[in-house]
Amino acid sequence: MGEACIVGWAHTPFGKLEEADAEALIGRVARAAIEDAGIAPAEIGAIFVGHFNGGFSKQDFPSSLVLQSLPELRFTPSTRVENACATGSAAVHGAREWLAAGRGRFALVVGAEKMTATPNAQIGDILLSASYRREEGDIPAGFAGVFGRIADLYFQRHGDQSDALAAIAAKNHRNGVANPYAQMRKDLGFAFCRAESEKNPYVARPLKRTDCSLVSDGAAALVLADEDTAQALDKAVKFRAAVQVNDFLPLSRRDPIAFEGAAEAWRRALAAAGLTLDDLAFVETHDCFTIAELIEYEAMGLVPAGQGARAALEGWTAKDGRLPVNPSGGLKAKGHPIGATGVSMHALAAMQLTGRAGDMQVNRSGIGGVFNMGGAAVANYVSLLEAVR
């Protein structure tokens, strides 16, 4: 049967959307992804729904909501998957494993989240559910406060990296202009991202508004098939590797600025695929905050520990750089509807690898990397993807 392949996808814009709830967002992408794969709904053998929720919706049993828009899938097994901000990738990897077990030929993955209908005061507390509440639940500014502490610790150890964080934000916003799905399609420029201002205040020092991903609604969906089945379809993107590594939840149990779980996931994935980082054409990485992307440069092995700023300031990760990182604009420009994020990252990577990324297209071919994490480098997922056709 070979390795699982992505053979179809669909993606809503991210942002403050008209859809009333996650059910409507799921309906918007589920059938579209199946149609994009060129198959009939009845051929889907299993459904995996990525939905974080955590308090964004009272409807906390979403697995069968796909059937509302696709009644042809009645009686098809459907499972809700959740792993904090890596929920989408957890659903993707679950579908891949279902196919690897020989359970069927096609699986549907849907990730969705409706966040903007929730009052701002509640959003920060809901997102703290992805931290260790016993020790971290009272951190001011919610999850931004968690990463503000990480940034502060990084600055204490390696010096003030505000220039590098602004460079990352500016790069991702520049890239996001070309992404038709992005919530913010505006090139903000380095100077705006670097300076504190009325429009760019501190959220959790040393992080400013431009260092933080956006509160978003959105959904994305994929159809996965076994490799033999994928050979007969219009397009196919194969998993060269798919690795999950979990670390301790409390920051107190580990070095908060090392992202050791992320580094281990990258090591295992590259080893499993027989690749090095130099073999990759681009990476979509989890920039929930700019400090996260900076540390992820180190975790993936692009630079040694403490030298992430070099990659940002010397243009290594620009769209035309040594290793383009987040040519989509990343979570920073695209938005971060929690349950949809990992599915979106895989869909955008598949678009790149099949030459269907439009103005986002990187002028390099080869293998794409996806890194999606839940919490502060707690649930770490790496996928290495390659176009079969």
N, C-alpha and C positions, 0 to 999 in steps of 0.2 A: 504493500500500500504506500510505502514511502512516507515522507514528512508531510505535515499539514500545510496547506497553501491558502492564502487569502485570495478569493476569486471574485469578490464583489464588495461594494461599500456604499454608504450614504452618510451625509453629514449636514446638520442644520448650521446656519450661522450661530455663533455664540453671542450672548448679550442679554439684554432685557427683552425677552420675547413675548409675543402675544399669547402663546399657548398657556392655558390655565394651570396645567399641572404636568407631572412627569408622564402620566398616561398619554396625554396629547403629544408630547415630544417623542415618546416611544412609537406611537402610531405614525408619526411623520417620517421616521427613518426605516422602520422594519421592512415594510413592503418595498420601499425604494431600493434597499440593499439587495433583496432577492431578485428584483427586476434587473438590477445592475449586473448581477451574476449570470443572468440569462437562464434561470431555472424556474420551475414552478414551485409555489409555496409548499405543495404536498411533498416535495422532495426533501424538505428540512426534517432531519431526524431528531434534533435536540435544540433547545434554546437556552442561552445563558444571558441573564439580565444583570448588568452592573448598576447598582443603585446604592449610594451611600446613605442618603437621607439624614439620619442622626437627629431628626427633629424638623427638617425642612417641610415634611409632609406627614399628615396623619395616616395616609395610605402607605403603611410600611410592610406590605405583602405584595410586591409588584410582579412576581414571576409570571403570572398568567395575564398580565395586562396586555402583552403582545397579542393575545387572542382576540382582544377587543377590535383591533384593526385588521387582524388576519384570522377570521373564523375558520379558514381552511386548516389551521394548525391546532384545532381542538383535539385534545387527547395526546398532543405531543409533549414529551417531558420537558419541563422548563424549570430552571433553578436560578434563584437570586444569589448573586455572589457579592461579597462585600469585604474590602480590605483597606479601609480608609481612603486616602487619596489615590491609591493604586487599585481601586475597585475595578476600573475598566480593564486594566491588564490582567487582573485576576480572572475576570470573565473570559478574556481572550485565551489565556493559558488553559483554563478549564475546558474550553471547546477544543483546543488543540489536543489535550490529553484524552478527551472523549474519542476523537478521531483516531488517535494513536492506539487506543484500546480496541479498535476495529468495531466500534458500536454502530457505525453508520457512515454515510458518504458525505452528508452536508450538515453543518451546524450553523445556527444563527446567533450572533452576539450583538446585544444592544446595550449601550450605556447611556444613561440619562440622568439629569438633575435639574430641578427647578428651585433656584435659590433666591431670586430677586423679590419674590412675594413675601419673604420673611423680613420682619423689621430688623433694621441694622443692629439694634442693641442685642438681638438674639443670635445673630449670625456668628459673632466671635465666640460665644459660648458653645454653640453647636460644633464649630470647628475644633474647639478644644477637646472634643470627644476623641480626636485622633492623637491626643497626647496622654500622658500618664497622670490622670486627674489627681491622684492621691498626693503627688508632689508638685504638679505643674498646673493644677486647676485654677489657681488664684493669680496666675501671671497676668499683669495688666495688658490690655490690647489683644487679648485672645491669642490665636495662633501666630499672628504677626509678632506678638511679644515673645513667643518661644524662639522664633528665628531672629528677633532682635537680640536676644541673649546670645544666640549662637554667633551672630555677627560681632557682637561686642567681645566675646571670648576670642574670636579669630583676630580681631584688631589688636587685642592685648598681646597675642602671641606673635603676630606677623606684621604688625603695623597697620596704620589707617589705610584701608582699601577703598575709600569712598570713590576715588577716580575709577577704579576697576568696576565697581558696582554700577556706576553711572554709564560706563562704556557698555556693559552688558545690557542694561535697560535700553540704551539708545540703539544698540544693534538689533535687539528684538523688536522694538517698535518700528525701526526702519524696515525690517523684514516683514512685519505684519501688514504693511501697506499693500503688499502683493497678495495677501491671503483673503480670498472672498468670504471666508467663514469667520474672520477675526472680529472680536468685539471692538477693538480700537485700531483703526487703520489710519494712524497718524504718525508721521516721523517727528518725534518730539525733540530730537537733537541732544547731543551730549550736555551742552550748557544748561538746558532746562532740567535734565535728569540729575545733574550734579549739584545744583543750587537749591537750598531750602527757600521756599517762597509760599505765598498765600495759596497758590495752586498746587504746590508740591511740598506740603508740610511733613514734618516727622510724624510717623505713625507709631513706631517703636524704635527709639534711637538704637543704632545709627541708621535705621531704615526709614526712608521717606516713602511717600505714596508711589513714586515711580519704581520703587524696589519691590512692590507687592503685587501679586496677581489679582485679577479682578473677580468680583462676585458675579456669577454668570448663570444663565439658563442655557441648556443645549443638549443635544443628543447626537450620537454617531452609532453606526451599525456596520457589521461585517458579516460576510458569509465565508465560512471556511470549508474546504473540501480536502479529502485525502489526495495525495499527489497523483495517483493513477487517474482518478476522476477528473482532476484539474487539467490534465493534458488535453481534454476535449473541449475546454472552455476558452473564451476569448482572451483572458488574462489570468496570470497566476503569479503570486509572490510567495516564495517558500520560506519557512522558518529554518535557518541554518542552526539556530540555537534558541532555547527559551529557558531561562533560569530564574528561580525565585530564591531569595535569601532573606530570612527574617533575623532581626537583631533584638536586643533587649528594648522594651518599651520605655523604661525610665531613662532620661538623659544622665541621671546620676550613676548608672551602671556602666557607662562607656564614655569615651572622649567625644563630646558633642560636636567637635569640628573635624573629626576624622572621617565620618561616613564610612565606617569599616564594612558595614553590610553592603553598601553600594559597591565598594571596591571589590569585595568578594564575589558579588554577582557578576561584575564585569570580568573578573579573572576566570571564573567558571565558564561563562558564556563564550569568551574568546577561545579558551582551551577546547571546549566542546566542539567548536566550529573549525578549529585548526587555523585561527586567524590572529592577526595583530591589529592594533588600533589603526595602523597605517593602511590596512586593507579597506577601511570604511570610507564611503563617499560623503556621508553626513551622519549626524546624530540628532534625534529629537530627544531632548532631556527635560527633566522635571524642574523647571524654574519657577516654582511657586513663589519664591523670593530670589532676588538676584544673588544673595549670598549662597543660596542652594546651588545655583548654576556654577558659581565660582568654585565651590568645594567639589562639585561633581567633575570639573575638569581634572582635579587631582585624583578623584576616585576612579575615573576611567583610565587613568595612566597617561593623560596628555601632557601633564607637567608633574614634577615632584611636589610633595606636600609643602604647603606654604607659598607656592609659586603660581597659584591660579591667576593672579593679576596679570602675569606676563602674557598668558594666552589671550586675555581680554584686551589689554592695552596695545599689544603688537599685532592685533588683527588676525590671529590664528583661527578664530572661530567665526569670522565674518563669512558671508555667503560665498565669497571668492577666496577664502583663506585656506590654510593647511587642512583643517577639518571643520567644515561648516556645521555650526551647532544652532539648532532651532531656526532653520530657514523658513519655517511657518510663522515665526514670530513668537513661538513658545507660549506658555501659559500667560506670560507677561502681557503680550499683545492680544493673543487669541482669546483669553479667558480661561476659567478653570471651573466648569460645572463638574463637580467631583466625580460622580459616577461615569460621566462621559469621557473624561480626560484621557484615560489609557486607550480606550477604543479609538478616539480621535487621533492619538499619536500613531497608532498602527495604520489607520486609514491614510493619514497624510504621508507616512513613510511609503506605503504601497503606491500612492499617486506618484511620488518622486521616482520610485524604482521602475515604474512602467511608463515614465515620460508623460504623465497626465497631470502634472502639478501646475500647469499654466505659468503665470508670472512668478510663482514660487520656485520654479524648477532650478535645481542646482546643476551647474555645467560639469557634472562628473557622473560617471556610471560606476556600478559595483554593488556594494553591500551597504545597507542602512542599519543604523543602531537605534534602538528605542530604550530609554531608561525612564521608568515611572516608579515613584516611591510613595508609600503610605506613611504618614506621620513624618517625623524628622529622621529620615533614613532608617525606618523600622522595617517596613515591608518593601523589599527592593526587587524589582522585576527588570530583567534585561532581555530583549528580543533582538536577534540578528536576522535580517531579512534580505532575500535576494530574489530578483525577478527571474522566473522560469521562462516567462513569455510576456 
